[in-house]
Amino acid sequence: MSGLRVVPVAGDEALEQWRYVHNVVVPPAAMSAAQARERLARGYRLENAYDGDVLVGCSTVRPVVDGVVTVIARVLPEFRRRGFGRALYEHALGHARVPGVEVDAVETCVLAVNEGGLRFAESYGFVEVERYVLDGESDEWVDLRLVL
């Protein structure tokens, strides 16, 4: 894992790579290129993670709202259990702490069927705050929170 590089999304090719990982990891929330661009426009920090030159994951850091920041790390299935998720999450968390902005808690969101993702979040001390199904959908989501 010594070759892990985390790079902010800049340009269409990088955005398409970010979207690819997002859509593979959370297919019920698959998004179009326009939806991904809209997240950038809303100030989300989107990053891609590479092992050398191989795309292994992506992350999202949403802007702080009411003292809460959302950090999501995604790793492609074939690269899990190698430490990439931990390194990517810790990198993203570093961007969640903005100088001059108070952060009281970190939230994340995991597809309920992703038991590994839930265990990962719980290993960091996140606790479940809500389970829900979006209107018109059937997939269950879990919101988790880590109070700082």
TORTORFI-550358 format. One record per residue: residue number from 1; x, y, z of N, C-alpha, C, CB in turn; residue in one letter. Coordinates in steps of 0.2 Angstrom, whole numbers, always signed. Glycine has a CB too. Layout:
BEGIN
pos: NUM&npx: X&npy: Y&npz: Z&capx: X&capy: Y&capz: Z&cpx: X&cpy: Y&cpz: Z&cbpx: X&cbpy: Y&cbpz: Z&code: A
...
! end
This chain:
BEGIN
pos: 1&npx: +4&npy: -6&npz: +0&capx: +0&capy: +0&capz: +0&cpx: +4&cpy: +6&cpz: +0&cbpx: -5&cbpy: +0&cbpz: +6&code: M
pos: 2&npx: +11&npy: +6&npz: +0&capx: +15&capy: +12&capz: +0&cpx: +14&cpy: +16&cpz: -6&cbpx: +22&cbpy: +9&cbpz: +1&code: S
pos: 3&npx: +11&npy: +14&npz: -11&capx: +10&capy: +18&capz: -17&cpx: +4&cpy: +21&cpz: -17&cbpx: +11&cbpy: +14&cbpz: -23&code: G
pos: 4&npx: +0&npy: +22&npz: -12&capx: -7&capy: +25&capz: -12&cpx: -6&cpy: +32&cpz: -13&cbpx: -11&cbpy: +24&cbpz: -5&code: L
pos: 5&npx: -10&npy: +35&npz: -18&capx: -10&capy: +42&capz: -20&cpx: -17&cpy: +44&cpz: -20&cbpx: -7&cbpy: +44&cbpz: -27&code: R
pos: 6&npx: -19&npy: +49&npz: -16&capx: -26&capy: +52&capz: -16&cpx: -25&cpy: +59&cpz: -20&cbpx: -28&cbpy: +53&cbpz: -9&code: V
pos: 7&npx: -29&npy: +60&npz: -25&capx: -29&capy: +66&capz: -29&cpx: -36&cpy: +69&cpz: -29&cbpx: -27&cbpy: +64&cbpz: -36&code: V
pos: 8&npx: -36&npy: +75&npz: -28&capx: -43&capy: +79&capz: -29&cpx: -45&cpy: +78&cpz: -36&cbpx: -42&cbpy: +86&cbpz: -27&code: P
pos: 9&npx: -52&npy: +77&npz: -37&capx: -55&capy: +77&capz: -44&cpx: -54&cpy: +84&cpz: -47&cbpx: -62&cbpy: +75&cbpz: -43&code: V
pos: 10&npx: -51&npy: +84&npz: -53&capx: -50&capy: +90&capz: -57&cpx: -51&cpy: +87&cpz: -65&cbpx: -44&cbpy: +93&cbpz: -56&code: A
pos: 11&npx: -56&npy: +90&npz: -68&capx: -57&capy: +88&capz: -75&cpx: -62&cpy: +82&cpz: -76&cbpx: -51&cbpy: +86&cbpz: -78&code: G
pos: 12&npx: -64&npy: +81&npz: -82&capx: -69&capy: +76&capz: -84&cpx: -67&cpy: +69&cpz: -83&cbpx: -72&cbpy: +77&cbpz: -91&code: D
pos: 13&npx: -61&npy: +67&npz: -84&capx: -58&capy: +61&capz: -84&cpx: -58&cpy: +59&cpz: -76&cbpx: -51&cbpy: +60&cbpz: -87&code: E
pos: 14&npx: -55&npy: +63&npz: -72&capx: -55&capy: +61&capz: -65&cpx: -62&cpy: +61&cpz: -62&cbpx: -51&cbpy: +67&cbpz: -61&code: A
pos: 15&npx: -67&npy: +65&npz: -64&capx: -74&capy: +65&capz: -62&cpx: -77&cpy: +58&cpz: -64&cbpx: -78&cbpy: +71&cbpz: -64&code: L
pos: 16&npx: -75&npy: +56&npz: -70&capx: -78&capy: +50&capz: -72&cpx: -75&cpy: +44&cpz: -68&cbpx: -77&cbpy: +49&cbpz: -80&code: E
pos: 17&npx: -69&npy: +44&npz: -66&capx: -66&capy: +39&capz: -62&cpx: -70&cpy: +39&cpz: -55&cbpx: -59&cbpy: +40&cbpz: -62&code: Q
pos: 18&npx: -70&npy: +45&npz: -52&capx: -74&capy: +45&capz: -46&cpx: -81&cpy: +42&cpz: -47&cbpx: -74&cbpy: +53&cbpz: -44&code: W
pos: 19&npx: -84&npy: +44&npz: -52&capx: -91&capy: +42&capz: -53&cpx: -91&cpy: +34&cpz: -54&cbpx: -95&cbpy: +45&cbpz: -59&code: R
pos: 20&npx: -87&npy: +31&npz: -57&capx: -86&capy: +24&capz: -58&cpx: -86&cpy: +21&cpz: -52&cbpx: -80&cbpy: +23&cbpz: -63&code: Y
pos: 21&npx: -81&npy: +23&npz: -47&capx: -80&capy: +19&capz: -41&cpx: -87&cpy: +20&cpz: -37&cbpx: -74&cbpy: +22&cbpz: -37&code: V
pos: 22&npx: -89&npy: +26&npz: -37&capx: -96&capy: +28&capz: -33&cpx: -101&cpy: +23&cpz: -35&cbpx: -98&cbpy: +35&cbpz: -34&code: H
pos: 23&npx: -102&npy: +22&npz: -42&capx: -107&capy: +18&capz: -44&cpx: -106&cpy: +11&cpz: -43&cbpx: -108&cbpy: +20&cbpz: -52&code: N
pos: 24&npx: -100&npy: +8&npz: -43&capx: -99&capy: +1&capz: -42&cpx: -100&cpy: +0&cpz: -35&cbpx: -91&cbpy: +0&cbpz: -44&code: V
pos: 25&npx: -98&npy: +4&npz: -30&capx: -99&capy: +3&capz: -23&cpx: -106&cpy: +4&cpz: -21&cbpx: -94&cbpy: +7&cbpz: -19&code: V
pos: 26&npx: -109&npy: +9&npz: -23&capx: -116&capy: +10&capz: -21&cpx: -121&cpy: +10&cpz: -27&cbpx: -117&cbpy: +16&cbpz: -17&code: V
pos: 27&npx: -122&npy: +5&npz: -30&capx: -126&capy: +5&capz: -36&cpx: -133&cpy: +8&cpz: -35&cbpx: -127&cbpy: -2&cbpz: -39&code: P
pos: 28&npx: -136&npy: +7&npz: -30&capx: -143&capy: +10&capz: -29&cpx: -143&cpy: +17&cpz: -29&cbpx: -146&cbpy: +8&cbpz: -22&code: P
pos: 29&npx: -137&npy: +20&npz: -28&capx: -136&capy: +28&capz: -28&cpx: -132&cpy: +30&cpz: -34&cbpx: -133&cbpy: +30&cbpz: -22&code: A
pos: 30&npx: -132&npy: +26&npz: -40&capx: -128&capy: +27&capz: -46&cpx: -130&cpy: +34&cpz: -48&cbpx: -129&cbpy: +22&cbpz: -51&code: A
pos: 31&npx: -125&npy: +38&npz: -50&capx: -127&capy: +45&capz: -53&cpx: -124&cpy: +46&cpz: -59&cbpx: -124&cbpy: +50&cbpz: -48&code: M
pos: 32&npx: -127&npy: +51&npz: -63&capx: -124&capy: +53&capz: -69&cpx: -118&cpy: +58&cpz: -69&cbpx: -130&cbpy: +56&cbpz: -73&code: S
pos: 33&npx: -115&npy: +59&npz: -74&capx: -110&capy: +64&capz: -74&cpx: -112&cpy: +71&cpz: -72&cbpx: -106&cbpy: +64&cbpz: -81&code: A
pos: 34&npx: -118&npy: +73&npz: -74&capx: -121&capy: +79&capz: -72&cpx: -122&cpy: +79&cpz: -64&cbpx: -128&cbpy: +80&cbpz: -76&code: A
pos: 35&npx: -124&npy: +74&npz: -61&capx: -125&capy: +74&capz: -54&cpx: -119&cpy: +74&cpz: -50&cbpx: -129&cbpy: +67&cbpz: -52&code: Q
pos: 36&npx: -114&npy: +71&npz: -53&capx: -107&capy: +71&capz: -50&cpx: -104&cpy: +78&cpz: -51&cbpx: -102&cbpy: +66&cbpz: -53&code: A
pos: 37&npx: -105&npy: +82&npz: -56&capx: -103&capy: +89&capz: -57&cpx: -106&cpy: +93&cpz: -52&cbpx: -104&cbpy: +91&cbpz: -64&code: R
pos: 38&npx: -113&npy: +92&npz: -51&capx: -117&capy: +96&capz: -47&cpx: -114&cpy: +96&cpz: -40&cbpx: -124&cbpy: +94&cbpz: -47&code: E
pos: 39&npx: -111&npy: +90&npz: -37&capx: -108&capy: +89&capz: -31&cpx: -102&cpy: +93&cpz: -30&cbpx: -107&cbpy: +82&cbpz: -29&code: R
pos: 40&npx: -98&npy: +94&npz: -35&capx: -92&capy: +98&capz: -36&cpx: -94&cpy: +105&cpz: -35&cbpx: -88&cbpy: +97&cbpz: -42&code: L
pos: 41&npx: -99&npy: +107&npz: -38&capx: -102&capy: +114&capz: -38&cpx: -105&cpy: +116&cpz: -31&cbpx: -107&cbpy: +115&cbpz: -44&code: A
pos: 42&npx: -107&npy: +111&npz: -28&capx: -110&capy: +112&capz: -21&cpx: -104&cpy: +112&cpz: -16&cbpx: -115&cbpy: +107&cbpz: -19&code: R
pos: 43&npx: -98&npy: +112&npz: -18&capx: -92&capy: +112&capz: -13&cpx: -90&cpy: +106&cpz: -10&cbpx: -94&cbpy: +117&cbpz: -8&code: G
pos: 44&npx: -92&npy: +100&npz: -13&capx: -90&capy: +94&capz: -10&cpx: -83&cpy: +93&cpz: -12&cbpx: -95&cbpy: +88&cbpz: -13&code: Y
pos: 45&npx: -79&npy: +90&npz: -8&capx: -72&capy: +88&capz: -10&cpx: -72&cpy: +81&cpz: -12&cbpx: -67&cbpy: +89&cbpz: -4&code: R
pos: 46&npx: -71&npy: +80&npz: -19&capx: -71&capy: +73&capz: -22&cpx: -64&cpy: +71&cpz: -23&cbpx: -76&cbpy: +73&cbpz: -28&code: L
pos: 47&npx: -62&npy: +65&npz: -21&capx: -55&capy: +63&capz: -23&cpx: -55&cpy: +56&cpz: -25&cbpx: -51&cbpy: +64&cbpz: -16&code: E
pos: 48&npx: -50&npy: +54&npz: -29&capx: -49&capy: +47&capz: -31&cpx: -42&cpy: +45&cpz: -28&cbpx: -48&cbpy: +47&cbpz: -39&code: N
pos: 49&npx: -42&npy: +38&npz: -27&capx: -37&capy: +35&capz: -23&cpx: -34&cpy: +30&cpz: -28&cbpx: -39&cbpy: +31&cbpz: -17&code: A
pos: 50&npx: -27&npy: +30&npz: -29&capx: -24&capy: +25&capz: -33&cpx: -18&cpy: +22&cpz: -30&cbpx: -21&cbpy: +29&cbpz: -39&code: Y
pos: 51&npx: -17&npy: +15&npz: -31&capx: -12&capy: +11&capz: -29&cpx: -7&cpy: +11&cpz: -35&cbpx: -14&cbpy: +4&cbpz: -27&code: D
pos: 52&npx: -2&npy: +16&npz: -35&capx: +2&capy: +17&capz: -40&cpx: -2&cpy: +21&cpz: -46&cbpx: +5&cbpy: +11&cbpz: -44&code: G
pos: 53&npx: -3&npy: +18&npz: -51&capx: -8&capy: +21&capz: -56&cpx: -15&cpy: +17&cpz: -57&cbpx: -4&cbpy: +20&cbpz: -63&code: D
pos: 54&npx: -16&npy: +13&npz: -52&capx: -22&capy: +9&capz: -53&cpx: -27&cpy: +12&cpz: -48&cbpx: -21&cbpy: +1&cbpz: -51&code: V
pos: 55&npx: -33&npy: +14&npz: -51&capx: -39&capy: +16&capz: -47&cpx: -41&cpy: +11&cpz: -42&cbpx: -44&cbpy: +19&cbpz: -52&code: L
pos: 56&npx: -41&npy: +13&npz: -36&capx: -44&capy: +8&capz: -30&cpx: -50&cpy: +11&cpz: -26&cbpx: -38&cbpy: +6&cbpz: -26&code: V
pos: 57&npx: -51&npy: +17&npz: -27&capx: -56&capy: +20&capz: -23&cpx: -57&cpy: +27&cpz: -24&cbpx: -55&cbpy: +19&cbpz: -15&code: G
pos: 58&npx: -62&npy: +30&npz: -20&capx: -64&capy: +37&capz: -20&cpx: -66&cpy: +39&cpz: -13&cbpx: -69&cbpy: +39&cbpz: -26&code: C
pos: 59&npx: -67&npy: +46&npz: -12&capx: -69&capy: +48&capz: -6&cpx: -73&cpy: +55&cpz: -8&cbpx: -64&cbpy: +50&cbpz: -1&code: S
pos: 60&npx: -78&npy: +56&npz: -3&capx: -82&capy: +62&capz: -3&cpx: -81&cpy: +66&cpz: +4&cbpx: -89&cbpy: +61&cbpz: -5&code: T
pos: 61&npx: -80&npy: +72&npz: +4&capx: -81&capy: +76&capz: +10&cpx: -86&cpy: +82&cpz: +9&cbpx: -74&cbpy: +79&cbpz: +13&code: V
pos: 62&npx: -91&npy: +81&npz: +12&capx: -96&capy: +87&capz: +11&cpx: -95&cpy: +92&cpz: +16&cbpx: -104&cbpy: +84&cbpz: +13&code: R
pos: 63&npx: -97&npy: +98&npz: +14&capx: -95&capy: +104&capz: +18&cpx: -98&cpy: +104&cpz: +25&cbpx: -97&cbpy: +111&cbpz: +15&code: P
pos: 64&npx: -95&npy: +107&npz: +30&capx: -98&capy: +107&capz: +37&cpx: -105&cpy: +111&cpz: +37&cbpx: -93&cbpy: +110&cbpz: +42&code: V
pos: 65&npx: -110&npy: +107&npz: +40&capx: -116&capy: +110&capz: +41&cpx: -118&cpy: +110&cpz: +49&cbpx: -122&cbpy: +107&cbpz: +37&code: V
pos: 66&npx: -119&npy: +115&npz: +52&capx: -121&capy: +115&capz: +59&cpx: -116&cpy: +111&cpz: +63&cbpx: -128&cbpy: +112&cbpz: +60&code: D
pos: 67&npx: -110&npy: +111&npz: +62&capx: -104&capy: +108&capz: +66&cpx: -103&cpy: +101&cpz: +64&cbpx: -106&cbpy: +108&cbpz: +73&code: G
pos: 68&npx: -107&npy: +98&npz: +59&capx: -106&capy: +91&capz: +57&cpx: -103&cpy: +91&cpz: +49&cbpx: -113&cbpy: +88&cbpz: +57&code: V
pos: 69&npx: -98&npy: +87&npz: +49&capx: -96&capy: +85&capz: +42&cpx: -97&cpy: +78&cpz: +40&cbpx: -88&cbpy: +87&cbpz: +42&code: V
pos: 70&npx: -98&npy: +77&npz: +34&capx: -99&capy: +70&capz: +31&cpx: -93&cpy: +68&cpz: +27&cbpx: -106&cbpy: +70&cbpz: +27&code: T
pos: 71&npx: -90&npy: +62&npz: +29&capx: -85&capy: +59&capz: +26&cpx: -86&cpy: +52&cpz: +23&cbpx: -78&cbpy: +59&cbpz: +30&code: V
pos: 72&npx: -85&npy: +51&npz: +17&capx: -87&capy: +44&capz: +14&cpx: -81&cpy: +42&cpz: +10&cbpx: -93&cbpy: +44&cbpz: +10&code: I
pos: 73&npx: -79&npy: +36&npz: +12&capx: -73&capy: +33&capz: +9&cpx: -76&cpy: +26&cpz: +5&cbpx: -67&cbpy: +31&cbpz: +13&code: A
pos: 74&npx: -74&npy: +25&npz: -1&capx: -76&capy: +20&capz: -5&cpx: -70&cpy: +16&cpz: -8&cbpx: -82&cbpy: +22&cbpz: -11&code: R
pos: 75&npx: -70&npy: +10&npz: -8&capx: -65&capy: +6&capz: -10&cpx: -68&cpy: +0&cpz: -15&cbpx: -60&cbpy: +2&cbpz: -5&code: V
pos: 76&npx: -65&npy: +0&npz: -21&capx: -68&capy: -5&capz: -26&cpx: -67&cpy: -12&cpz: -22&cbpx: -64&cbpy: -5&cbpz: -32&code: L
pos: 77&npx: -72&npy: -17&npz: -23&capx: -72&capy: -23&capz: -20&cpx: -66&cpy: -27&cpz: -20&cbpx: -78&cbpy: -27&cbpz: -22&code: P
pos: 78&npx: -63&npy: -27&npz: -26&capx: -57&capy: -31&capz: -27&cpx: -50&cpy: -28&cpz: -23&cbpx: -55&cbpy: -32&cbpz: -35&code: E
pos: 79&npx: -51&npy: -22&npz: -21&capx: -45&capy: -19&capz: -17&cpx: -47&cpy: -19&cpz: -9&cbpx: -44&cbpy: -13&cbpz: -20&code: F
pos: 80&npx: -52&npy: -22&npz: -7&capx: -54&capy: -21&capz: +0&cpx: -49&cpy: -26&cpz: +4&cbpx: -61&cbpy: -23&cbpz: +1&code: R
pos: 81&npx: -49&npy: -24&npz: +11&capx: -45&capy: -28&capz: +16&cpx: -38&cpy: -28&cpz: +15&cbpx: -48&cbpy: -35&cbpz: +16&code: R
pos: 82&npx: -35&npy: -22&npz: +12&capx: -28&capy: -21&capz: +11&cpx: -26&cpy: -14&cpz: +14&cbpx: -27&cbpy: -21&cbpz: +3&code: R
pos: 83&npx: -30&npy: -11&npz: +18&capx: -29&capy: -5&capz: +21&cpx: -30&cpy: +1&cpz: +17&cbpx: -21&cbpy: -5&cbpz: +23&code: G
pos: 84&npx: -33&npy: +1&npz: +11&capx: -34&capy: +7&capz: +7&cpx: -40&cpy: +11&cpz: +10&cbpx: -36&cbpy: +5&cbpz: +0&code: F
pos: 85&npx: -45&npy: +7&npz: +12&capx: -51&capy: +11&capz: +15&cpx: -48&cpy: +15&cpz: +21&cbpx: -56&cbpy: +6&cbpz: +17&code: G
pos: 86&npx: -44&npy: +12&npz: +26&capx: -42&capy: +16&capz: +32&cpx: -38&cpy: +22&cpz: +30&cbpx: -38&cbpy: +11&cbpz: +36&code: R
pos: 87&npx: -33&npy: +21&npz: +25&capx: -29&capy: +26&capz: +23&cpx: -33&cpy: +32&cpz: +19&cbpx: -23&cbpy: +24&cbpz: +18&code: A
pos: 88&npx: -38&npy: +30&npz: +15&capx: -42&capy: +35&capz: +12&cpx: -46&cpy: +39&cpz: +16&cbpx: -46&cbpy: +31&cbpz: +6&code: L
pos: 89&npx: -50&npy: +35&npz: +21&capx: -54&capy: +38&capz: +26&cpx: -50&cpy: +43&cpz: +30&cbpx: -57&cbpy: +33&cbpz: +31&code: Y
pos: 90&npx: -44&npy: +41&npz: +33&capx: -40&capy: +46&capz: +37&cpx: -38&cpy: +52&cpz: +33&cbpx: -34&cbpy: +42&cbpz: +40&code: E
pos: 91&npx: -36&npy: +51&npz: +26&capx: -34&capy: +57&capz: +22&cpx: -40&cpy: +61&cpz: +21&cbpx: -32&cbpy: +54&cbpz: +15&code: H
pos: 92&npx: -46&npy: +59&npz: +20&capx: -52&capy: +63&capz: +19&cpx: -54&cpy: +66&cpz: +25&cbpx: -58&cbpy: +58&cbpz: +17&code: A
pos: 93&npx: -53&npy: +63&npz: +31&capx: -54&capy: +66&capz: +37&cpx: -50&cpy: +72&cpz: +39&cbpx: -54&cbpy: +61&cbpz: +43&code: L
pos: 94&npx: -44&npy: +72&npz: +36&capx: -39&capy: +78&capz: +37&cpx: -42&cpy: +84&cpz: +33&cbpx: -33&cbpy: +76&cbpz: +34&code: G
pos: 95&npx: -46&npy: +83&npz: +28&capx: -49&capy: +88&capz: +24&cpx: -56&cpy: +91&cpz: +27&cbpx: -50&cbpy: +87&cbpz: +17&code: H
pos: 96&npx: -58&npy: +87&npz: +32&capx: -65&capy: +88&capz: +35&cpx: -64&cpy: +94&cpz: +40&cbpx: -68&cbpy: +82&cbpz: +38&code: A
pos: 97&npx: -58&npy: +94&npz: +43&capx: -56&capy: +99&capz: +48&cpx: -54&cpy: +105&cpz: +45&cbpx: -51&cbpy: +96&cbpz: +53&code: R
pos: 98&npx: -58&npy: +110&npz: +44&capx: -56&capy: +116&capz: +41&cpx: -54&cpy: +122&cpz: +46&cbpx: -62&cbpy: +119&cbpz: +36&code: V
pos: 99&npx: -49&npy: +125&npz: +45&capx: -47&capy: +130&capz: +50&cpx: -52&cpy: +135&cpz: +51&cbpx: -40&cbpy: +133&cbpz: +48&code: P
pos: 100&npx: -54&npy: +137&npz: +57&capx: -59&capy: +142&capz: +59&cpx: -66&cpy: +139&cpz: +58&cbpx: -58&cbpy: +147&cbpz: +54&code: G
pos: 101&npx: -67&npy: +133&npz: +57&capx: -74&capy: +130&capz: +57&cpx: -74&cpy: +125&cpz: +62&cbpx: -76&cbpy: +127&cbpz: +49&code: V
pos: 102&npx: -79&npy: +125&npz: +67&capx: -80&capy: +121&capz: +72&cpx: -83&cpy: +114&cpz: +69&cbpx: -83&cbpy: +124&cbpz: +78&code: E
pos: 103&npx: -80&npy: +109&npz: +71&capx: -83&capy: +102&capz: +69&cpx: -84&cpy: +98&cpz: +75&cbpx: -78&cbpy: +98&cbpz: +64&code: V
pos: 104&npx: -90&npy: +97&npz: +77&capx: -92&capy: +93&capz: +83&cpx: -93&cpy: +86&cpz: +82&cbpx: -99&cbpy: +96&cbpz: +86&code: D
pos: 105&npx: -95&npy: +84&npz: +75&capx: -96&capy: +77&capz: +74&cpx: -94&cpy: +76&cpz: +66&cbpx: -103&cbpy: +75&cbpz: +75&code: A
pos: 106&npx: -93&npy: +69&npz: +65&capx: -92&capy: +67&capz: +58&cpx: -97&cpy: +62&cpz: +57&cbpx: -85&cbpy: +64&cbpz: +57&code: V
pos: 107&npx: -101&npy: +62&npz: +51&capx: -106&capy: +57&capz: +49&cpx: -103&cpy: +54&cpz: +43&cbpx: -112&cbpy: +61&cbpz: +48&code: E
pos: 108&npx: -106&npy: +48&npz: +42&capx: -105&capy: +44&capz: +36&cpx: -111&cpy: +40&cpz: +34&cbpx: -99&cbpy: +39&cbpz: +37&code: T
pos: 109&npx: -112&npy: +38&npz: +28&capx: -118&capy: +34&capz: +26&cpx: -115&cpy: +28&cpz: +23&cbpx: -122&cbpy: +39&cbpz: +21&code: C
pos: 110&npx: -119&npy: +22&npz: +24&capx: -117&capy: +16&capz: +22&cpx: -123&cpy: +12&cpz: +19&cbpx: -113&cbpy: +11&cbpz: +27&code: V
pos: 111&npx: -122&npy: +9&npz: +14&capx: -128&capy: +4&capz: +11&cpx: -128&cpy: -2&cpz: +16&cbpx: -126&cbpy: +2&cbpz: +4&code: L
pos: 112&npx: -134&npy: -3&npz: +19&capx: -135&capy: -8&capz: +24&cpx: -132&cpy: -15&cpz: +23&cbpx: -142&cbpy: -8&cbpz: +26&code: A
pos: 113&npx: -132&npy: -17&npz: +16&capx: -130&capy: -23&capz: +14&cpx: -122&cpy: -24&cpz: +15&cbpx: -132&cbpy: -25&cbpz: +8&code: V
pos: 114&npx: -119&npy: -18&npz: +15&capx: -112&capy: -18&capz: +15&cpx: -109&cpy: -19&cpz: +22&cbpx: -109&cbpy: -11&cbpz: +12&code: N
pos: 115&npx: -109&npy: -25&npz: +25&capx: -108&capy: -27&capz: +32&cpx: -100&cpy: -25&cpz: +33&cbpx: -109&cbpy: -34&cbpz: +33&code: E
pos: 116&npx: -96&npy: -25&npz: +28&capx: -89&capy: -23&capz: +29&cpx: -88&cpy: -16&cpz: +30&cbpx: -85&cbpy: -25&cbpz: +23&code: G
pos: 117&npx: -92&npy: -12&npz: +27&capx: -92&capy: -5&capz: +27&cpx: -95&cpy: -3&cpz: +34&cbpx: -96&cbpy: -2&cbpz: +22&code: G
pos: 118&npx: -100&npy: -6&npz: +37&capx: -103&capy: -5&capz: +43&cpx: -98&cpy: -6&cpz: +49&cbpx: -109&cbpy: -9&cbpz: +44&code: L
pos: 119&npx: -94&npy: -12&npz: +48&capx: -89&capy: -14&capz: +53&cpx: -84&cpy: -9&cpz: +53&cbpx: -87&cbpy: -21&cbpz: +51&code: R
pos: 120&npx: -82&npy: -7&npz: +47&capx: -76&capy: -2&capz: +46&cpx: -78&cpy: +4&cpz: +50&cbpx: -75&cbpy: +0&cbpz: +39&code: F
pos: 121&npx: -84&npy: +7&npz: +49&capx: -86&capy: +13&capz: +52&cpx: -86&cpy: +12&cpz: +60&cbpx: -93&cbpy: +16&cbpz: +50&code: A
pos: 122&npx: -89&npy: +7&npz: +62&capx: -90&capy: +5&capz: +69&cpx: -83&cpy: +4&cpz: +72&cbpx: -94&cbpy: -1&cbpz: +71&code: E
pos: 123&npx: -78&npy: +2&npz: +69&capx: -71&capy: +1&capz: +71&cpx: -68&cpy: +8&cpz: +73&cbpx: -67&cbpy: -2&cbpz: +66&code: S
pos: 124&npx: -70&npy: +13&npz: +70&capx: -68&capy: +20&capz: +71&cpx: -72&cpy: +24&cpz: +77&cbpx: -69&cbpy: +24&cbpz: +65&code: Y
pos: 125&npx: -77&npy: +20&npz: +79&capx: -81&capy: +23&capz: +84&cpx: -88&cpy: +26&cpz: +82&cbpx: -77&cbpy: +28&cbpz: +88&code: G
pos: 126&npx: -89&npy: +25&npz: +76&capx: -96&capy: +28&capz: +73&cpx: -101&cpy: +24&cpz: +76&cbpx: -96&cbpy: +28&cbpz: +65&code: F
pos: 127&npx: -107&npy: +27&npz: +78&capx: -113&capy: +23&capz: +80&cpx: -119&cpy: +25&cpz: +75&cbpx: -115&cbpy: +25&cbpz: +87&code: V
pos: 128&npx: -123&npy: +20&npz: +75&capx: -129&capy: +21&capz: +70&cpx: -134&cpy: +26&cpz: +73&cbpx: -132&cbpy: +14&cbpz: +69&code: E
pos: 129&npx: -136&npy: +30&npz: +69&capx: -141&capy: +35&capz: +71&cpx: -147&cpy: +34&cpz: +67&cbpx: -138&cbpy: +42&cbpz: +70&code: V
pos: 130&npx: -147&npy: +31&npz: +62&capx: -154&capy: +31&capz: +58&cpx: -153&cpy: +25&cpz: +52&cbpx: -156&cbpy: +37&cbpz: +55&code: E
pos: 131&npx: -158&npy: +22&npz: +51&capx: -159&capy: +17&capz: +45&cpx: -165&cpy: +19&cpz: +42&cbpx: -159&cbpy: +9&cbpz: +48&code: R
pos: 132&npx: -164&npy: +19&npz: +35&capx: -170&capy: +22&capz: +31&cpx: -170&cpy: +19&cpz: +24&cbpx: -170&cbpy: +30&cbpz: +31&code: Y
pos: 133&npx: -175&npy: +20&npz: +21&capx: -176&capy: +18&capz: +14&cpx: -179&cpy: +24&cpz: +10&cbpx: -181&cbpy: +12&cbpz: +13&code: V
pos: 134&npx: -175&npy: +26&npz: +5&capx: -178&capy: +32&capz: +1&cpx: -184&cpy: +31&cpz: -2&cbpx: -172&cbpy: +34&cbpz: -4&code: L
pos: 135&npx: -188&npy: +36&npz: -3&capx: -195&capy: +35&capz: -6&cpx: -194&cpy: +32&cpz: -13&cbpx: -198&cbpy: +42&cbpz: -7&code: D
pos: 136&npx: -198&npy: +27&npz: -14&capx: -198&capy: +24&capz: -20&cpx: -193&cpy: +19&cpz: -21&cbpx: -198&cbpy: +29&cbpz: -26&code: G
pos: 137&npx: -189&npy: +18&npz: -16&capx: -183&capy: +13&capz: -17&cpx: -184&cpy: +7&cpz: -12&cbpx: -176&cbpy: +17&cbpz: -15&code: E
pos: 138&npx: -180&npy: +2&npz: -12&capx: -180&capy: -3&capz: -8&cpx: -174&cpy: -5&cpz: -4&cbpx: -182&cbpy: -10&cbpz: -12&code: S
pos: 139&npx: -168&npy: -1&npz: -6&capx: -162&capy: -2&capz: -2&cpx: -162&cpy: +2&cpz: +4&cbpx: -156&cbpy: +0&cbpz: -7&code: D
pos: 140&npx: -159&npy: -2&npz: +9&capx: -159&capy: +2&capz: +16&cpx: -152&cpy: +5&cpz: +17&cbpx: -160&cbpy: -4&cbpz: +22&code: E
pos: 141&npx: -152&npy: +11&npz: +20&capx: -146&capy: +15&capz: +21&cpx: -145&cpy: +16&cpz: +28&cbpx: -146&cbpy: +22&cbpz: +17&code: W
pos: 142&npx: -139&npy: +17&npz: +31&capx: -137&capy: +18&capz: +38&cpx: -133&cpy: +24&cpz: +38&cbpx: -134&cbpy: +11&cbpz: +41&code: V
pos: 143&npx: -136&npy: +29&npz: +42&capx: -132&capy: +35&capz: +44&cpx: -128&cpy: +33&cpz: +51&cbpx: -136&cbpy: +41&cbpz: +44&code: D
pos: 144&npx: -122&npy: +35&npz: +51&capx: -118&capy: +34&capz: +57&cpx: -115&cpy: +40&cpz: +59&cbpx: -113&cbpy: +28&cbpz: +56&code: L
pos: 145&npx: -113&npy: +41&npz: +65&capx: -111&capy: +47&capz: +68&cpx: -105&cpy: +46&cpz: +73&cbpx: -116&cbpy: +52&cbpz: +71&code: R
pos: 146&npx: -100&npy: +50&npz: +72&capx: -94&capy: +50&capz: +77&cpx: -94&cpy: +57&cpz: +80&cbpx: -88&cbpy: +48&cbpz: +74&code: L
pos: 147&npx: -95&npy: +57&npz: +87&capx: -95&capy: +63&capz: +90&cpx: -88&cpy: +64&cpz: +92&cbpx: -100&cbpy: +63&cbpz: +97&code: V
pos: 148&npx: -85&npy: +70&npz: +91&capx: -78&capy: +72&capz: +93&cpx: -78&cpy: +75&cpz: +100&cbpx: -76&cbpy: +77&cbpz: +87&code: L
! end
